[in-house]
């Protein structure tokens, strides 16, 4: 899932340390790095679910040939994620994994583990915990809309609330290794200093942008 990298519409929590234009350029670099990286995943069909509706042409310029594009639908994040799963299920898919386009390239081994975990006879959900208490990946092998119902987003209890819903519904779930989400300048600095070498090679555009940005020389200032 990805939002078109338009200044003022993406990565707004990085302001004012970054300008809206810089935040958009970062979002674009992350997305292109992620798409190029995922092109190496030969065992799955690849899709890019984009928003807003009129961004198809601009997003098609960023996505490489393996990706099929379709527009997201829904009034909030949970509805849009559920809509993506419904759309994929209508295409005949059973084991489905969804990630965001604006985070550090997810290791292919994590994705392989997610698909392996979904290869069971019963209902199962896979979640990839992020360091902020949310999740960077969600996968399922059955329709499981209840994990999105009544949720609020962008807080440090998203993962805990989701696993509580799954436990209450007696649905098995599998947790992947933790990975980097990028919402704040501290997230960027942490990613830059802790990124494994084999993953750094998958984000050349992003790391080059951060080098030009001179992030380490910028001060974090409170928002007015």
Buried (B, 14 or more C-beta within 10 A) or exposed (E): BBBBBBBEBBBEBBBEBBEBEBBBBBBBBBBBBBBBBBBEBEEBEBBBBBBEEEBBEEBEEBBEEBBEBBBBBBEEBBBBBBBBBEBBBEEEBEBBBBBBBBBBBBBBEBBEBBBEBBEEEEBBBBBBBBBBBBBBBBBBBBEBBBBBEEBEEEEEEBBEBBBEBBEEEEBEBBBBEBBBBBBBBEBBBBBBEEBEEEBBEBBEBBBEBBEEBEBEEEEEEEEE
